[in-house]
């Protein structure tokens, strides 16, 4: 059977001050009237019933996640006791899926992407599941055709096309790290590279075996957790064993060395909503190129991104290409070209121990 796993433990520091430790990006409404996490679950439609949907999040976010997803069984929201990157997250989810469905297939997704064409998304997931049914040793990824030479994404280099797939699917030649500008331009010009969406399909047993081969110590901790599933010791074992893991990403742990990876050219529009400038892609800018969420009065204002809380109006005069974000206790003003430096704000607040602003 098909199971949906959503990784929802991120902190979204590039969206400070709206994104905070207890209400991170995935719990915010940035592109509609539903949070990013809720929208992620919505796009599954009837493809996967609630009892086969699993959320892996941070322990401190578990209650907030359950509040946003009241139809999900309470035990299907699992809180990691600490951050250990994506490979342990995937391993934990795979162990839980395998416990109830040893031959189960998992679609693994981040909780903070925007994919508005639900029908095409579901068709792509179905096509990927069929590829795995044909060869259970396969791992399926979804590649995004690049629209510009992005330096902030990893890339997938494709090889030969897979025959008989209902969508464009290719064997993966190699995963490429985030490139510099010149290399990114070469990738786009070649026409055989995709952005790595971070959406995966695999059998739970396949990914567990790959983790056992490549990161045996991590797998040992995951196996100890798996042995405690369904017992009154589970929370205690999860706390102890997960904390003991030396974390790494699933790309490093498995994907870059796995011999049988297939990529499907994503037929759906996709946005990873990585920083405040993403709002310009999610909301129609006005005649002056300003992207506004909330109330704004602009005089001689161009190319700005404005995000205001309800009941508050932001007024700007004679500015260009600025990000202005207002919350009840903090305001961010930054040039758009420096948006990546928002993370530095969070680090500085941590250093100053201003926990009320984190």
BELSULVEN-V453750 format. One record per helix or strand of 3 or more residues. SS is the DSSP state (A for helix, B for strand). FROM is the first residue (numbers start at 1). LEN is the number of residues. If there is no record, write none. Layout:
ss=SS from=FROM len=LEN
ss=SS from=FROM len=LEN
This chain:
ss=B from=2 len=7
ss=A from=13 len=3
ss=A from=25 len=3
ss=A from=36 len=7
ss=A from=50 len=3
ss=B from=53 len=6
ss=A from=59 len=10
ss=A from=74 len=3
ss=B from=77 len=4
ss=A from=85 len=16
ss=B from=105 len=6
ss=A from=118 len=17
ss=B from=139 len=7
ss=B from=155 len=7
ss=B from=169 len=8
ss=A from=181 len=10
ss=B from=193 len=11
ss=A from=204 len=11
ss=A from=216 len=13
ss=A from=234 len=10
ss=A from=250 len=6
ss=B from=261 len=5
ss=A from=276 len=7
ss=B from=291 len=3
ss=B from=295 len=8
ss=B from=305 len=3
ss=B from=313 len=8
ss=B from=322 len=5
ss=B from=331 len=5
ss=A from=336 len=16
ss=A from=355 len=3
